[in-house]
Amino acid sequence: MSDTPILGMPYIMPNQDQKHVTHNEALDILDKVVQASVAFVGNTPPGSNAAGDRFIVGSSPTGAWTGHAGDLATWDGTAWVFLMPKEGWLVYDRDTETLLVKRFSGWEDATAATPSASLIAARSPNGAEVQFHILEEELTGLSGATVDSSINIPSGAIVFNVSERVTTSITGATSFSVGIAGEASKFGGSLGVSAGSTNMGVIGPTGFYSPTPIRLTAAGGNFTGGAVRIAIHYYLPKVPQS
């Protein structure tokens, strides 16, 4: 093994010439990652930079950042250097004054209260993974004809079901559906509005290719109150990391 497994820092090998070169390369990587903070998250490289300026590359990068979506980009004084973050890395975004965490779906607000559970069922030697996830949210103070979740089915996910439980009796509507925009009852229709009512919402495995919120649709009248906890049950593949 010539590099460390986590940060990819090069080892100094026995009888190696120019040992300081390898040592300095490792120090450069540590300098980019330890106590990391970025100027902003974006898709376009800024035109003027100082050595050591760091950024998180957005989901649709352009120019010199093309092909590095989600990476940590650092200007070393003459060129861009990119590091592929691993799940759990923390970075402070000075632009929004937000602590970000790298999760399976991308960079997210580390302080956001989004209960989730994950299982890595298999991992290849090069980092490809079989991941199963549950993502939950309680939608409270229901109001209007429809209510969309703030959590999304991640891009690239294969969904097996979206389950729900009415945690506070729903008022206004006589029943409701759980689905997505354009498919109101994809995960269940004519559902009960009393507290404690549940639904499994099982479907055939279905792929989603862009972040997709869950939508509750009222029937028999608009929502005027109540709360529903939803859980997205899905599989997400992870591509090889090397």
C-alpha positions as CSV (number, residue, x, y, z in Angstrom):
1,M,0.0,0.0,0.0
2,S,1.5,3.3,-1.1
3,D,-1.2,5.7,0.2
4,T,-3.1,6.0,3.5
5,P,-6.7,4.5,3.1
6,I,-8.7,7.5,4.2
7,L,-7.0,10.7,2.9
8,G,-4.8,9.1,0.3
9,M,-1.6,10.6,1.7
10,P,1.5,9.0,0.3
11,Y,3.7,6.9,2.6
12,I,7.5,7.5,2.7
13,M,8.9,4.2,1.4
14,P,12.2,2.5,2.5
15,N,15.3,3.6,0.7
16,Q,13.2,6.4,-1.1
17,D,15.1,9.3,-2.6
18,Q,13.7,12.8,-2.1
19,K,11.7,11.8,1.0
20,H,10.8,15.5,1.6
21,V,8.7,15.5,-1.6
22,T,6.4,12.7,-0.3
23,H,6.3,14.2,3.2
24,N,5.3,17.7,1.8
25,E,2.6,16.1,-0.4
26,A,1.1,14.6,2.7
27,L,1.2,17.9,4.6
28,D,-0.5,19.6,1.7
29,I,-3.4,17.1,1.9
30,L,-3.7,17.6,5.6
31,D,-3.6,21.4,5.1
32,K,-6.6,21.2,2.8
33,V,-8.7,18.9,5.0
34,V,-8.0,19.6,8.7
35,Q,-10.3,22.3,10.2
36,A,-11.8,22.8,6.7
37,S,-13.8,25.9,5.8
38,V,-14.9,27.0,2.4
39,A,-15.7,30.4,1.0
40,F,-18.9,29.2,-0.6
41,V,-20.7,26.2,-2.3
42,G,-21.1,26.9,-6.1
43,N,-20.7,25.7,-9.6
44,T,-18.4,28.3,-11.1
45,P,-14.8,28.8,-10.2
46,P,-14.1,32.3,-9.0
47,G,-11.9,34.4,-11.2
48,S,-9.5,35.6,-8.5
49,N,-8.1,33.4,-5.8
50,A,-5.3,33.3,-3.2
51,A,-3.4,30.1,-2.5
52,G,-5.3,28.0,0.0
53,D,-8.8,29.3,-1.0
54,R,-11.3,26.4,-0.7
55,F,-14.8,25.8,-2.1
56,I,-17.3,23.0,-2.3
57,V,-18.2,22.3,-5.9
58,G,-21.9,22.4,-6.6
59,S,-24.1,19.8,-8.4
60,S,-23.7,21.3,-11.9
61,P,-20.1,22.5,-12.1
62,T,-18.6,24.5,-15.1
63,G,-15.2,25.4,-16.4
64,A,-12.2,24.0,-14.4
65,W,-14.6,22.4,-11.9
66,T,-16.4,20.3,-14.5
67,G,-16.6,16.6,-13.5
68,H,-15.9,17.4,-9.8
69,A,-19.5,17.8,-8.4
70,G,-19.4,17.6,-4.6
71,D,-15.6,17.7,-4.3
72,L,-13.6,20.0,-2.1
73,A,-11.7,22.3,-4.5
74,T,-8.6,24.1,-3.4
75,W,-6.6,26.7,-5.3
76,D,-2.9,25.9,-4.7
77,G,-1.6,29.2,-6.2
78,T,-1.3,27.9,-9.8
79,A,-4.0,25.2,-10.3
80,W,-7.1,23.6,-8.8
81,V,-6.6,20.6,-6.6
82,F,-9.7,18.4,-5.8
83,L,-10.4,16.0,-3.0
84,M,-13.3,13.6,-3.0
85,P,-14.9,13.8,0.4
86,K,-16.1,10.8,2.3
87,E,-19.4,10.5,4.2
88,G,-19.2,12.2,7.6
89,W,-16.7,14.9,6.6
90,L,-17.6,18.3,8.2
91,V,-16.9,21.6,6.5
92,Y,-17.8,25.1,7.6
93,D,-19.4,27.3,4.8
94,R,-18.4,30.9,5.6
95,D,-20.9,32.3,3.0
96,T,-24.0,30.9,4.8
97,E,-22.4,30.4,8.2
98,T,-23.5,26.8,8.1
99,L,-21.7,23.6,9.2
100,L,-22.1,21.1,6.4
101,V,-21.8,17.3,6.6
102,K,-21.1,15.0,3.6
103,R,-23.9,12.4,3.5
104,F,-24.8,9.8,0.9
105,S,-27.1,12.3,-0.9
106,G,-24.6,15.2,-0.9
107,W,-23.6,18.1,1.4
108,E,-26.3,18.9,3.9
109,D,-26.8,21.2,6.9
110,A,-25.2,19.3,9.8
111,T,-27.6,20.8,12.3
112,A,-30.8,19.9,10.4
113,A,-33.0,17.5,12.3
114,T,-33.6,14.8,9.7
115,P,-33.9,11.4,11.4
116,S,-32.5,8.7,9.2
117,A,-31.1,5.2,9.3
118,S,-28.7,3.5,7.0
119,L,-27.2,0.1,6.3
120,I,-24.2,-0.7,4.1
121,A,-25.1,-4.3,3.0
122,A,-22.0,-4.8,0.9
123,R,-18.8,-3.0,-0.1
124,S,-16.3,-3.7,-2.9
125,P,-12.5,-3.4,-2.5
126,N,-12.7,-0.1,-4.5
127,G,-15.5,1.5,-2.4
128,A,-18.7,0.6,-4.4
129,E,-21.5,-0.1,-2.0
130,V,-25.0,-1.5,-1.6
131,Q,-26.8,0.9,0.8
132,F,-30.3,0.7,2.3
133,H,-31.8,3.8,3.9
134,I,-34.8,5.1,5.7
135,L,-35.4,8.8,5.8
136,E,-38.2,10.2,8.0
137,E,-40.0,13.5,8.5
138,E,-43.0,14.6,10.5
139,L,-45.2,17.0,8.5
140,T,-47.1,19.2,11.1
141,G,-49.7,21.9,10.9
142,L,-51.1,20.6,7.6
143,S,-52.8,23.3,5.6
144,G,-54.2,23.7,2.0
145,A,-54.8,21.2,-0.8
146,T,-51.3,19.7,-0.8
147,V,-48.3,19.6,1.5
148,D,-44.8,18.7,0.2
149,S,-42.1,17.2,2.4
150,S,-38.7,19.0,2.9
151,I,-36.9,15.7,2.6
152,N,-36.4,14.2,-0.9
153,I,-36.1,10.9,-2.5
154,P,-32.4,11.2,-3.5
155,S,-31.4,11.1,-7.1
156,G,-30.4,7.6,-8.1
157,A,-32.5,5.9,-5.4
158,I,-34.7,2.9,-5.9
159,V,-37.7,3.2,-3.7
160,F,-39.6,0.2,-2.3
161,N,-42.2,2.1,-0.3
162,V,-43.2,5.3,1.6
163,S,-44.9,4.5,4.8
164,E,-46.9,6.9,7.0
165,R,-48.6,7.3,10.3
166,V,-51.1,10.0,11.3
167,T,-49.6,11.4,14.6
168,T,-52.2,14.1,15.1
169,S,-55.7,13.7,13.7
170,I,-56.1,15.5,10.4
171,T,-58.8,18.2,10.1
172,G,-60.5,19.7,7.1
173,A,-59.9,16.7,4.8
174,T,-62.0,13.5,5.1
175,S,-59.1,11.4,3.6
176,F,-55.8,11.9,2.0
177,S,-53.2,10.4,-0.4
178,V,-49.5,10.0,-0.3
179,G,-47.5,10.3,-3.5
180,I,-45.4,12.7,-5.6
181,A,-46.3,15.6,-8.0
182,G,-48.2,14.1,-10.9
183,E,-48.9,10.8,-9.0
184,A,-50.9,11.8,-6.0
185,S,-51.7,8.3,-4.7
186,K,-48.5,6.5,-5.7
187,F,-47.9,5.4,-2.2
188,G,-51.6,5.1,-1.1
189,G,-55.0,6.8,-1.5
190,S,-58.2,7.2,0.5
191,L,-56.1,7.0,3.8
192,G,-57.6,7.5,7.2
193,V,-57.3,10.8,9.0
194,S,-57.6,9.7,12.6
195,A,-54.5,9.7,14.9
196,G,-52.8,6.3,14.7
197,S,-53.9,5.5,11.2
198,T,-51.1,3.9,9.2
199,N,-50.2,2.8,5.6
200,M,-47.3,0.8,4.2
201,G,-47.3,2.4,0.7
202,V,-45.5,-0.5,-1.0
203,I,-44.7,-0.2,-4.7
204,G,-42.6,-2.2,-7.2
205,P,-39.0,-1.0,-7.0
206,T,-38.9,2.3,-8.8
207,G,-35.9,4.4,-9.8
208,F,-35.8,8.2,-9.3
209,Y,-33.4,10.4,-11.2
210,S,-33.8,13.7,-9.5
211,P,-34.5,14.7,-5.9
212,T,-38.2,14.2,-5.4
213,P,-40.3,15.4,-2.4
214,I,-43.2,13.4,-1.0
215,R,-46.6,15.1,-1.4
216,L,-49.7,14.7,0.8
217,T,-53.0,15.5,-1.1
218,A,-56.2,16.3,0.8
219,A,-59.6,14.8,-0.3
220,G,-63.1,16.0,0.7
221,G,-61.7,19.4,1.6
222,N,-58.4,21.1,2.3
223,F,-56.1,20.3,5.2
224,T,-56.7,22.6,8.2
225,G,-54.6,20.8,10.7
226,G,-53.0,17.6,11.8
227,A,-49.6,15.9,11.5
228,V,-48.3,12.9,9.5
229,R,-45.0,11.1,9.9
230,I,-43.6,9.8,6.6
231,A,-40.7,7.3,6.0
232,I,-39.0,6.8,2.7
233,H,-37.6,3.3,2.3
234,Y,-35.0,3.0,-0.5
235,Y,-31.9,1.5,-1.9
236,L,-29.0,3.7,-3.1
237,P,-26.0,2.4,-5.0
238,K,-22.6,4.0,-4.4
239,V,-20.1,4.0,-7.3
240,P,-16.5,2.8,-6.9
241,Q,-14.3,5.5,-5.3
242,S,-11.1,4.5,-7.1
